[in-house]
Amino acid sequence: MAEEAEDRVPGASGADPATTAMALGGASRAEADTFLKKQGVLSDKQSALADKQSRFLDLQIDELSREDSVRHWSLRVRHISDVMKLAFEISLAFIVVAIAALIATAIWTASHNDGVVIEAFNVPPDLAAKGLTGEVIATQVQDRIAFMQSHADTMRAANSFRNDWGNDIKVQIPDTGVSIGEAYRFLSAWLGHETRVTGEIWHDTGGIAISARAGNKPAKIFRGSDADLDKLIVAATEYVYSQTQPYRYIVFLDQQGRHAESLPAAQQLALNGPPEERPWAYSRWGLYYSAIGDIRGDLEKQLQAVKLAPNLAHVWGNVAADQLALGHDEAGLESNKRSLAIFQGAYSQQYASYAVAINRVVLSVMIAEQQGDFRQAAARAPQVQDIEDYDNAHGCFPFMMSDDLAQDHDVPASFAAEPATVNEQNFILSANDSLYEPWAVPPLPGAMRAVALDDWRGAHDYLVAMDNLPEAASPGFKPFLPVMTWPWLAYVDARLGDFASARALIDRTPGDCYLCVRMRGNIDAAQGKWDAAAWWFDDATRQAPSIPFAYTDWGAMLLREGNYDGAIAKFQLANQKGPHFADPLEMWGEALIAKNRSDLALAKFAEADKYAPNWGRLHLKWGEALLWTGNKTDAQKQFAVARGLDLAAAEKSELMGLMHG
């Protein structure tokens, strides 16, 4: 087979091998040579044709290759074009969306514009020539409004006002032609709630006149000499402010000491103002009576305010303050609880956040005090220092805390709570007279420290010195004399043996005053008039059935009388009313010792220790009970604690007798 392949003529593939063989077999030599020659020529032509076909195919391949490259390039260009077109369309869509968003934002912002816009005033040419152009006058109005806004400090939340400008107070300078600013101002005027202030100044007979108005409210004209222009601008601005921010204007007047102007403004707003403003105005109206010492007049207006708006927490606090200032402690306690509940609930949103925070502390402290939980009250008092100050709480609370610690029988801590550089009595009287103080009834820390140690002469001197200070006769403090200092001073006189002075003074106090009635009972008890004392204590518990102090006083009287079971019954009631009040628990223990049940007294002393751990007498009696139960070791430990604490002179003698007896 290999040999047959090698005998083939190259390029003769175009001749049929069988035909060639037959031709060669049947032909002569010459014919065969001729035939072969012709076949060779034919083969050459066929070879040349094959070469051309090969080159043609190569050209076609090259052409197709070039066409393919061009096609791929065209496709790439088309793809890039499509991508660029898509990007353009996306960019265009983004621009359209952005413009729509900007327009929507502008519309939304314009519709929520609540500020004040002061337009340039119309002024005479001669004033403008002197530099007092309309824009300059508008700027002066802007400055005065900003001043009033910053000097109208109120606990009221901004969103509770019908017109709340906040700090959005601006002068509008007119543009020429059409601009984006003009378009936005058009939207604000159309959709928003801006207050627009306009005005004019002109020469009047004998001087100059200015008028100003807010929105569609009527203008008011103020006249004066040319030299009075600044005063006239102030007067016109205050008129605009009073028409648009009536409650804030009243607050501003009060804080500027212009009470003669604030009172009629408050009356007008309370009687004829919008519904949401009237209760706030009634409450403000009441504060005028408080400032002149008319507590009942204030209470009447505060009650009218809560009748219109029962969920105003600060008004309930004002009601409580008036009730406590009148000696109506039970009503005051309930009103304070109601105020605190509102400040802790959803309606607290009516107030600024700092006012809510500080009132929650203040009210919690006062409620704890009324329930005898002086340790808790003193523990909470420092929290106000971490809150933005309101009602001078930062300055006043150290004295409230001092009073609480004294009534918790911790005299050294009471001294330490007060600033060493501030005179206690002067500060308390001045703060009370200013009406910027958080307490309902002024504290008496110095007197309470003396009472805690049975230092009746010291208590007497403190109270007399306070009553003799000039500030004690001020309208802000004078109403508290018959319901606070006089009852205590009368009782102190009784403990000093001056019953005539005690009775003369206590007879000047009102019969519906809780402290006054308690002290009437204590004065009779000090004189050994047990039945009379019991009558007063019964009256006091009926006046304030939820408060533990009269029950405790009654029990102390029965303990002194020797009626131990009766005393324990009263101490038990006092403990129910004030579970964290240490005094009835301690005296309950003393009554059990007197009944020869020192074993039961130990639990009462241990419980009292939770609420008055630094009470010297408590540890003295605790040690006595331990001694009677035969536990001399623990008794000596309690005596050692008592020796390190403050004790009255009689208690010190008693301690020495027990330790060495």
VOGU-3710 file (C-alpha; in Angstrom, 3 decimals, decimal comma):
1> maeeaedrvp> 0,000/0,000/0,000  2,865/2,304/0,756  4,457/1,647/-2,558  1,240/2,402/-4,417  1,060/5,763/-2,687  4,598/6,650/-3,624  3,990/5,802/-7,383  1,218/8,391/-7,631  1,980/11,528/-9,622  1,880/14,627/-7,390
11> gasgadpatt> -0,951/16,923/-8,319  -2,617/14,242/-10,575  -5,437/13,741/-8,277  -7,679/15,450/-10,825  -7,418/12,434/-13,349  -9,427/9,336/-12,801  -6,827/6,552/-12,140  -8,998/3,877/-13,770  -9,508/5,919/-16,906  -5,778/6,615/-17,139
21> amalggasra> -4,928/2,941/-16,792  -7,387/1,950/-19,510  -6,049/4,675/-21,819  -2,480/3,667/-21,315  -3,285/-0,012/-21,758  -5,009/0,460/-25,115  -2,771/3,130/-26,686  0,588/3,211/-28,509  3,700/4,562/-26,959  3,423/7,870/-28,757
31> eadtflkkqg> -0,193/8,242/-27,923  0,518/7,404/-24,370  3,233/10,022/-24,141  0,914/12,596/-25,679  -1,823/11,649/-23,316  0,463/11,806/-20,361  1,728/15,181/-21,428  -1,799/16,473/-21,731  -2,554/15,059/-18,364  0,488/16,842/-16,922
41> vlsdkqsala> -0,642/20,162/-18,369  -4,100/19,568/-16,981  -2,633/18,718/-13,629  -0,598/21,917/-13,621  -3,684/23,938/-14,390  -5,583/22,160/-11,690  -2,746/22,839/-9,239  -2,708/26,504/-10,209  -6,471/26,601/-9,752  -6,148/24,997/-6,356
51> dkqsrfldlq> -3,541/27,597/-5,386  -5,892/30,392/-6,452  -8,733/28,792/-4,559  -6,473/28,521/-1,542  -5,507/32,181/-1,823  -9,163/33,097/-2,310  -10,081/31,196/0,779  -7,279/32,948/2,655  -8,604/36,307/1,427  -12,114/35,316/2,498
61> idelsredsv> -10,805/34,271/5,887  -8,937/37,577/6,216  -12,044/39,452/5,129  -14,231/37,566/7,539  -11,672/38,178/10,289  -11,705/41,891/9,536  -15,477/41,898/9,383  -15,606/40,073/12,692  -13,303/42,643/14,276  -15,372/45,470/12,873
71> rhwslrvrhi> -18,557/43,761/14,081  -17,110/43,311/17,569  -15,983/46,947/17,630  -19,406/48,028/16,459  -21,057/45,978/19,164  -18,720/47,459/21,764  -19,449/50,972/20,562  -23,161/50,232/20,598  -22,855/48,842/24,167  -20,956/51,893/25,325
81> sdvmklafei> -23,562/54,086/23,681  -26,345/52,200/25,433  -24,534/52,502/28,765  -23,993/56,241/28,264  -27,614/56,648/27,273  -28,727/54,759/30,371  -26,405/56,839/32,548  -27,771/60,024/31,016  -31,327/58,908/31,594  -30,532/57,936/35,176
91> slafivvaia> -28,773/61,269/35,768  -31,707/63,108/34,268  -34,097/61,148/36,440  -31,951/61,872/39,505  -31,919/65,580/38,700  -35,698/65,549/38,292  -36,122/63,658/41,593  -33,673/65,993/43,346  -35,510/69,045/42,070  -38,829/67,506/43,127
101> aliataiwta> -37,351/66,684/46,561  -36,044/70,223/46,932  -39,422/71,629/45,968  -41,187/69,229/48,369  -38,757/70,134/51,140  -39,246/73,809/50,468  -43,023/73,374/50,548  -42,888/71,322/53,758  -40,497/73,762/55,432  -42,546/76,716/54,294
111> shndgvviea> -45,737/75,112/55,604  -44,097/74,595/59,015  -42,617/78,075/59,339  -43,825/79,430/62,659  -41,342/82,222/63,180  -41,735/85,959/63,046  -40,761/88,025/60,015  -40,269/91,737/60,531  -40,658/93,717/57,369  -38,859/96,983/56,820
121> fnvppdlaak> -40,851/99,829/58,367  -42,037/102,752/56,290  -40,086/105,769/57,510  -39,936/109,448/56,500  -37,126/110,385/54,074  -35,406/112,645/56,614  -35,087/109,735/59,098  -33,764/107,454/56,370  -31,236/110,129/55,449  -29,973/110,053/59,039
131> gltgeviatq> -29,475/106,279/58,828  -32,765/105,316/60,457  -33,983/103,357/57,466  -36,886/100,945/57,545  -34,451/98,028/57,808  -32,703/99,645/60,797  -36,016/100,146/62,624  -36,985/96,519/61,844  -33,665/95,345/63,282  -34,315/97,290/66,507
141> vqdriafmqs> -37,727/95,627/66,744  -36,046/92,257/66,174  -33,553/92,907/68,992  -36,310/93,875/71,425  -38,392/90,795/70,583  -35,331/88,579/71,081  -34,709/90,243/74,467  -38,275/89,639/75,623  -38,191/86,073/74,351  -35,031/85,315/76,350
151> hadtmraans> -36,439/86,982/79,499  -39,746/85,109/79,573  -38,557/81,990/81,351  -41,442/79,586/81,769  -41,689/75,859/82,388  -44,282/75,680/79,636  -43,255/73,589/76,618  -42,804/75,552/73,400  -45,291/73,414/71,466  -48,062/74,277/73,926
161> frndwgndik> -48,213/77,857/72,625  -50,523/78,746/69,772  -47,742/80,940/68,329  -44,303/79,541/69,102  -41,546/81,534/67,449  -38,650/79,933/69,255  -35,526/81,717/68,029  -36,843/82,132/64,493  -36,971/85,925/64,470  -35,714/87,620/61,327
171> vqipdtgvsi> -35,863/90,858/59,393  -37,010/90,630/55,795  -35,066/92,783/53,352  -37,062/93,139/50,117  -35,480/91,818/46,889  -35,797/93,430/43,471  -37,097/91,198/40,707  -37,904/87,520/40,957  -35,567/85,290/42,957  -35,544/81,974/44,746
181> geayrflsaw> -35,767/83,880/48,023  -38,880/85,697/46,875  -40,438/82,420/45,743  -39,719/80,811/49,117  -41,165/83,794/50,961  -44,269/83,483/48,824  -44,573/79,809/49,840  -44,052/80,682/53,523  -46,712/83,371/53,358  -49,103/81,069/51,512
191> lghetrvtge> -48,577/77,778/53,353  -46,834/78,653/56,618  -47,839/80,221/59,918  -45,310/83,004/60,103  -46,179/86,112/62,034  -45,415/89,113/59,868  -44,742/92,391/61,667  -45,197/95,617/59,780  -45,180/99,227/60,830  -44,821/102,863/59,934
201> iwhdtggiai> -43,179/105,962/61,376  -44,306/109,455/60,506  -44,039/112,996/61,758  -46,963/114,019/63,876  -47,965/117,356/65,298  -45,438/118,128/67,972  -43,299/115,059/67,455  -43,244/111,626/65,942  -45,596/108,660/65,776  -45,084/104,963/65,229
211> saragnkpak> -47,594/102,218/64,579  -47,010/98,482/64,497  -49,111/95,410/63,894  -48,739/91,636/63,700  -50,477/89,971/60,777  -54,096/91,034/60,541  -54,300/92,281/64,117  -55,093/95,984/64,481  -52,195/98,392/64,750  -51,634/100,642/67,718
221> ifrgsdadld> -50,185/104,133/67,478  -47,608/105,462/69,939  -46,772/109,171/69,960  -43,994/111,201/71,496  -41,239/113,682/70,842  -38,437/112,996/68,382  -36,170/112,232/71,343  -38,563/109,490/72,439  -38,142/107,402/69,284  -36,274/104,567/71,051
231> klivaateyv> -38,935/104,368/73,764  -41,684/104,411/71,158  -40,042/101,537/69,278  -39,866/99,541/72,542  -43,519/100,296/73,312  -44,644/99,322/69,821  -42,632/96,101/69,965  -44,077/95,155/73,343  -47,551/95,770/71,967  -46,884/93,369/69,076
241> ysqtqpyryi> -45,445/90,811/71,520  -48,459/91,102/73,836  -50,819/90,483/70,904  -48,980/87,430/69,582  -47,375/85,942/72,728  -49,789/86,974/75,490  -48,728/84,427/78,121  -45,016/84,915/77,532  -45,588/88,669/77,723  -47,130/88,278/81,182
251> vfldqqgrha> -44,174/86,164/82,302  -41,791/88,771/80,883  -43,515/91,579/82,792  -43,397/89,607/86,047  -39,733/88,792/85,632  -39,024/92,471/84,996  -40,857/93,360/88,229  -43,653/95,119/86,308  -46,451/93,472/88,279  -48,838/96,404/87,919
261> eslpaaqqla> -48,822/95,750/84,160  -48,796/91,942/84,322  -51,923/91,680/86,499  -54,405/93,264/84,044  -52,754/91,338/81,196  -53,238/88,055/83,092  -56,829/88,955/83,958  -57,635/89,783/80,332  -56,092/86,541/79,046  -57,800/84,445/81,748
271> lngppeerpw> -61,229/85,890/81,102  -61,177/86,398/77,328  -58,211/84,503/75,921  -58,133/81,364/73,770  -59,234/78,199/75,621  -55,732/76,742/75,804  -54,348/79,967/77,328  -56,999/80,636/79,963  -55,950/78,056/82,621  -52,309/79,162/82,360
281> aysrwglyys> -53,410/82,773/82,737  -55,611/81,980/85,761  -52,642/80,308/87,433  -50,482/83,344/86,677  -53,215/85,617/87,978  -53,205/83,661/91,231  -49,475/84,187/91,703  -50,145/87,912/91,959  -52,222/87,250/95,099  -49,487/85,001/96,449
291> aigdirgdle> -46,947/87,797/95,975  -49,024/90,143/98,156  -49,597/87,455/100,795  -53,191/86,596/99,870  -52,931/82,789/99,921  -56,682/82,230/99,718  -56,939/84,549/96,720  -54,190/82,583/94,997  -55,882/79,276/95,832  -59,153/80,472/94,326
301> kqlqavklap> -57,478/81,238/90,985  -55,459/78,021/90,962  -58,639/75,996/91,537  -60,282/77,867/88,657  -57,294/76,908/86,486  -57,533/73,180/87,291  -61,265/73,318/86,695  -60,491/74,417/83,119  -57,500/72,090/82,680  -57,379/69,228/85,239
311> nlahvwgnva> -54,149/67,823/83,750  -51,930/70,832/84,385  -49,402/69,432/86,851  -47,864/72,730/87,929  -51,271/74,128/88,865  -51,897/71,172/91,166  -48,482/71,933/92,679  -49,580/75,536/93,228  -52,811/74,303/94,784  -50,801/72,086/97,125
321> adqlalghde> -48,509/74,966/98,084  -51,486/77,151/98,987  -53,183/74,381/100,925  -50,012/73,679/102,900  -49,474/77,402/103,488  -52,957/77,497/105,039  -52,150/74,483/107,221  -54,386/72,111/105,250  -51,793/69,330/105,148  -54,063/66,478/104,075
331> aglesnkrsl> -55,353/68,376/101,048  -51,826/69,529/100,268  -50,525/65,957/100,322  -53,223/64,774/97,939  -52,627/67,676/95,556  -48,876/67,028/95,573  -49,497/63,373/94,738  -51,761/64,397/91,876  -49,181/66,827/90,552  -46,449/64,181/90,680
341> aifqgaysqq> -48,640/61,634/88,880  -49,190/64,079/86,012  -45,500/64,962/85,809  -44,773/61,234/85,552  -47,342/60,650/82,791  -48,036/61,607/79,191  -49,300/65,095/80,071  -45,788/66,020/81,202  -45,149/66,870/77,528  -46,852/70,194/78,244
351> yasyavainr> -43,685/71,231/80,078  -40,029/71,765/79,325  -37,978/68,645/80,035  -35,863/70,288/82,748  -39,003/71,469/84,570  -40,441/67,960/84,456  -37,232/66,439/85,820  -36,824/68,898/88,677  -40,510/68,811/89,677  -40,400/65,037/89,895
361> vvlsvmiaeq> -37,615/65,348/92,463  -39,161/68,278/94,334  -42,566/66,627/94,647  -41,092/63,266/95,646  -39,129/64,993/98,409  -42,147/66,928/99,716  -44,384/63,846/99,709  -41,710/61,867/101,580  -41,462/64,683/104,152  -45,227/64,690/104,708
371> qgdfrqaaar> -45,097/60,926/105,321  -42,198/61,161/107,766  -39,672/59,538/105,434  -37,006/62,137/106,116  -34,112/59,832/105,243  -35,505/59,244/101,747  -36,251/62,958/101,323  -32,682/63,871/102,252  -31,289/61,183/99,950  -33,236/62,469/96,939
381> apqvqdiedy> -32,565/66,168/97,534  -29,066/66,297/95,921  -30,501/65,026/92,610  -31,712/68,518/91,743  -28,109/69,662/91,366  -27,766/67,431/88,275  -30,755/69,092/86,563  -30,996/72,519/84,962  -32,013/74,916/87,723  -35,588/76,034/88,061
391> dnahgcfpfm> -37,294/78,020/90,839  -33,900/78,437/92,533  -33,958/74,752/93,512  -30,155/74,570/93,432  -29,879/77,228/96,114  -32,867/76,202/98,231  -32,546/72,440/98,380  -29,500/72,340/100,710  -31,705/73,973/103,369  -34,588/71,584/102,730
401> msddlaqdhd> -32,108/68,714/103,012  -30,709/70,197/106,220  -34,208/70,375/107,712  -34,916/66,751/106,698  -31,691/65,491/108,263  -32,447/67,382/111,485  -35,904/65,758/111,654  -34,182/62,438/110,994  -32,143/63,138/114,170  -28,818/63,510/112,310
411> vpasfaaepa> -27,674/66,913/113,549  -24,060/66,839/112,230  -25,281/65,895/108,748  -27,842/68,714/108,933  -25,079/71,241/109,562  -22,938/69,743/106,802  -25,719/69,992/104,215  -25,811/73,785/104,293  -23,334/76,109/102,548  -21,064/77,519/105,231
421> tvneqnfils> -20,973/80,981/103,646  -24,743/81,552/103,547  -26,804/82,843/106,461  -29,584/80,290/106,870  -32,383/82,525/108,132  -31,715/85,418/105,746  -31,538/83,105/102,750  -34,785/81,294/103,588  -36,701/84,522/104,164  -35,330/86,204/101,023
431> andslyepwa> -36,017/83,172/98,841  -39,540/82,873/100,167  -40,242/86,549/99,578  -38,962/86,352/95,974  -41,446/83,560/95,121  -38,552/81,718/93,446  -38,292/78,742/95,758  -39,368/75,099/95,445  -40,805/74,544/98,915  -44,427/74,947/99,891
441> vpplpgamra> -43,627/75,882/103,498  -40,217/77,368/104,412  -37,874/74,965/106,233  -36,627/75,699/109,753  -33,418/73,624/109,938  -31,866/75,490/112,875  -35,007/75,115/114,985  -35,336/71,430/114,060  -31,725/70,753/115,104  -32,398/72,310/118,485
451> valddwrgah> -35,664/70,359/118,928  -33,866/67,115/118,029  -31,562/67,665/121,027  -34,247/68,996/123,399  -32,448/72,357/123,232  -35,569/74,385/123,790  -33,737/77,613/124,535  -31,808/77,289/121,288  -35,012/76,642/119,368  -36,649/79,659/121,039
461> dylvamdnlp> -33,779/81,989/120,138  -33,731/80,770/116,529  -37,455/81,293/115,987  -37,522/84,691/117,696  -34,516/85,852/115,675  -36,201/84,782/112,433  -39,461/86,526/113,330  -37,558/89,735/114,133  -35,805/89,939/110,769  -37,245/92,664/108,480
471> eaaspgfkpf> -37,964/90,082/105,755  -40,340/88,244/108,132  -42,816/91,102/107,708  -42,702/90,870/103,911  -45,838/89,775/102,046  -44,086/86,595/100,892  -43,338/85,349/104,417  -45,892/86,995/106,701  -48,674/84,449/105,950  -46,455/81,659/107,314
481> lpvmtwpwla> -46,098/83,194/110,775  -49,430/81,892/112,195  -49,142/78,442/110,569  -45,420/77,722/110,963  -43,256/79,799/113,315  -45,909/80,709/115,889  -47,058/77,120/116,551  -43,475/75,962/117,019  -42,565/78,972/119,146  -45,649/78,442/121,338
491> yvdarlgdfa> -44,676/74,795/121,903  -41,071/75,754/122,650  -42,308/78,291/125,213  -44,349/75,523/126,845  -41,304/73,253/127,035  -39,452/76,134/128,688  -42,281/76,351/131,247  -43,757/79,628/129,973  -47,290/78,361/129,485  -48,833/81,803/129,536
501> saralidrtp> -46,803/82,933/126,517  -47,398/79,597/124,853  -51,167/79,861/125,141  -51,272/83,517/124,161  -49,380/82,747/120,976  -51,104/79,480/120,033  -54,502/81,161/120,438  -53,540/83,432/117,520  -53,259/80,494/115,148  -56,130/79,184/112,981
511> gdcylcvrmr> -58,187/76,203/114,117  -58,033/74,471/110,703  -54,222/74,438/110,685  -52,822/70,913/111,186  -49,541/71,956/112,823  -51,351/74,504/115,002  -53,781/71,908/116,359  -50,943/69,414/116,929  -49,040/72,018/118,941  -52,146/72,857/120,957
521> gnidaaqgkw> -52,207/69,186/121,970  -48,462/69,136/122,694  -48,755/72,247/124,864  -51,506/70,621/126,918  -49,449/67,425/127,119  -46,425/69,398/128,359  -48,649/70,749/131,139  -50,018/67,300/131,949  -53,520/68,027/130,675  -53,986/64,625/129,109
531> daaawwfdda> -57,675/64,819/128,222  -57,340/68,234/126,611  -54,294/67,053/124,712  -56,149/63,968/123,481  -58,989/66,173/122,236  -56,603/68,236/120,117  -54,799/65,178/118,796  -58,112/63,634/117,822  -58,982/66,832/115,986  -55,607/66,798/114,190
541> trqapsipfa> -55,978/63,173/113,065  -59,405/63,983/111,670  -57,964/66,943/109,772  -55,153/64,839/108,289  -55,966/61,117/108,611  -53,216/60,081/106,151  -50,320/61,846/107,894  -48,451/60,148/110,784  -47,369/63,103/112,947  -50,490/63,678/115,079
551> ytdwgamllr> -50,779/59,934/115,777  -47,135/59,993/116,893  -47,692/63,037/119,126  -50,736/61,345/120,632  -48,793/58,178/121,313  -45,944/60,159/122,907  -48,473/61,819/125,220  -49,974/58,457/126,221  -46,477/57,051/126,807  -45,721/59,907/129,191
561> egnydgaiak> -49,099/59,390/130,863  -48,231/55,727/131,456  -50,907/54,339/129,121  -48,541/51,996/127,289  -51,125/49,951/125,426  -52,876/53,119/124,263  -49,511/54,552/123,178  -48,639/51,395/121,199  -52,009/51,571/119,428  -51,269/55,139/118,283
571> fqlanqkgph> -47,708/54,255/117,254  -49,070/51,380/115,222  -51,445/53,753/113,400  -48,605/56,213/112,826  -46,493/53,413/111,369  -49,297/52,483/109,002  -49,515/56,083/107,757  -45,757/56,550/107,517  -43,968/53,169/107,350  -40,539/54,844/107,094
581> fadplemwge> -41,054/57,319/109,919  -38,577/56,321/112,629  -40,108/58,176/115,609  -43,211/56,001/116,237  -41,110/52,837/115,837  -38,550/54,015/118,399  -41,212/55,092/120,919  -43,080/51,833/120,290  -39,919/50,116/121,484  -39,791/52,344/124,553
591> aliaknrsdl> -43,415/51,460/125,357  -42,556/47,742/125,107  -39,614/48,242/127,510  -42,029/49,922/129,930  -44,289/46,845/129,615  -41,307/44,599/130,455  -41,243/43,263/126,881  -37,761/44,318/125,916  -37,511/41,151/123,827  -40,205/42,544/121,533
601> alakfaeadk> -38,729/46,035/121,601  -35,551/44,868/119,832  -37,362/44,398/116,519  -38,836/47,903/116,698  -35,444/49,471/117,343  -33,871/47,472/114,511  -36,594/48,624/112,128  -36,276/52,254/113,232  -32,527/52,012/112,615  -33,233/51,542/108,875
611> yapnwgrlhl> -34,695/55,040/108,708  -32,739/56,982/111,360  -29,375/55,193/111,745  -27,662/58,193/113,367  -30,231/58,845/116,092  -28,429/58,780/119,418  -31,522/58,139/121,579  -32,507/55,178/119,384  -29,214/53,406/120,059  -29,405/54,346/123,744
621> kwgeallwtg> -32,816/52,670/124,130  -31,787/49,767/121,914  -28,891/49,128/124,259  -31,219/49,372/127,261  -33,525/46,736/125,766  -30,556/44,448/125,097  -29,411/44,967/128,668  -32,797/43,956/130,049  -32,791/40,822/127,893  -29,414/39,849/129,381
631> nktdaqkqfa> -27,328/40,536/126,238  -24,765/42,792/127,871  -22,201/42,462/125,086  -24,512/43,777/122,362  -25,931/46,317/124,791  -22,453/47,802/125,260  -22,052/47,961/121,489  -25,230/49,985/121,174  -24,161/52,239/124,042  -20,865/52,839/122,257
641> vargldlaaa> -22,728/53,845/119,106  -24,979/56,169/121,119  -21,957/57,774/122,802  -20,572/58,694/119,364  -23,800/60,416/118,322  -25,601/63,559/119,479  -27,632/63,209/122,675  -29,657/65,606/124,782  -28,204/66,451/128,180  -30,659/64,155/129,997
651> ekselmglmh> -29,891/61,322/127,566  -26,168/61,623/128,207  -26,792/61,205/131,949  -29,047/58,225/131,266  -26,380/56,632/129,072  -23,733/56,972/131,748  -26,052/55,355/134,278  -26,796/52,386/132,004  -23,174/51,836/131,014  -21,872/51,858/134,560
661> g> -24,955/50,823/136,516
//
